[in-house]
Amino acid sequence: MNRKHIVSWVFFDFANSIYSAVVTTAVFGAYYAAKIVGDEEGLGTLWWGRVGSISVLFVALSSPFLGSIADKAGVRKKMLFFYTYLCIIAVTLFVTIEPGMILRGFLLAVLANIGFEGALVYYNAYLPELAPQEKQGSISALGFAAGYVGSAVGLLLALPFVRHQRFDLTWLSVAAFFAVFSIPTFLFLPKDRSGEQTVARAVIDGLTGFKRVLREVLQQRELRRFLIAFFFYIDGVLTVILMAAVVAEKTFGFDAQELVFLFLMVQISALVGALGLAKPTDRWGGKRIITLTLILWISIVVWTFFAYSKTTFFIIAVLAGTGLGAVQAASRSLMAALIPKGKEAEMFGFYAFCGKSSSVLGPLVFGWVTYAQGGNQRPGMIAIAAFFIVGLIFLQRVRDPRAVTPI
């Protein structure tokens, strides 16, 4: 393993996590729903759910052929750069959004999320190249751990701006942090290999190659079974991430400053979970770690339905954080272990397709149920639990190639 390559790869998780912490989770979602749209009857929740659904739908539909282009034309690093700066530029333009500008806020948030999620396709595809299979669980978890450190630092950076209601400076701090700390990634990750095709030829093959990729996935039994399970449970995970601040603000009465502190504590617990389960992921295999965390998440969602106080929700959120990093790191590690050699970007593109296409449904379901109930978010929480349960059931059919040591 090349240590410089691994450190530069991990740095990207550190850099981009301020976006997921401040924009997706803690501040912008609640700000957009409550201040830009207005959420008295659940309309803001509905619009914020649309942001998540539309953006991930685009990434879901484009990822398989874009992953193929990255593999065949040798432009993986260039595509990572493009999507990263699409996100950074869109977040910078958040400063132009004012209350009532529902459509402008929607469009910019969709573009920012497309940039963030699209970059992850190419970032994830580096993992099998950088580390041998027996180390991928630890390296994946290290990336997520660095991400939670980045989230915590980012939230601390945003806190004084949020406290003084300077949301314009909040968005600029996110963009600047992401831009500066992603520099090592672009400087030191391995250069793109010479492609076997021109970009134009790879585009054509990518557009027509989805059926071929699907056929290859269907021929890989364990990969097929895992992606079906992943399709369901990651929808629940991403919906919870997207809607957590909106629920905390509307149902439990957290203000903007309290939200930042809440999610700062969640990042710390997620860091502990990611690091604490890194070696068990290598030893026991990703499947067992995912199973344990899904049981935790099912319990947490049901508990949230019955919770009414800020203190209780705070405890629930911190407990949820311990499983957040673990389930994502273990999923990425298990996926890497199941991919045929030489198909990394292509298969991680399909991985993104499964995760993002499923994630169109969760935010829409949550937003629609909340709006249909006159702004009551609790029924939506139970709907999300169903995604975890179905995913857990399908996961039990997967054979993890690294699960060699009993618990």
Buried (B, 14 or more C-beta within 10 A) or exposed (E): EBEEBBBBBBBBBBBBBBBBBBBBBBBBBBBBBBBBBBBEEBBBBBBBBBBBBBBBBBBBBBBBBBBBBBBBBBBBBBBBBBBBBBBBBBBBBBBEBEEEBBEBBBBBBBBBBBBBBBBBBBBBBBBBBBBEBEBBBBBBBBBBBBBBBBBBBBBEBBBBBBEEEBBEBBBBBBBBBBBEBBEBBBEBBBEBEEBEBEBEBBBBBBEEBBEEBBEBBEEBEBBBBBBBBBBBBBBBBBBBBBBBBBBBBBBBEBEBBBBBBBBBBBBBBBBBBBBBBBEBBBBBBBBBBBBBBBBBBBBBBBBBBEBEEBEBBBBBBBBBBBBBBBBBBBBBBBBBBBBEEEBBBBBBBBBBBBBBBBBBBBBBBBBBBBBEBEBBBBEBBEBBBBBBBBBBEBBEEBEBBBBEEEE
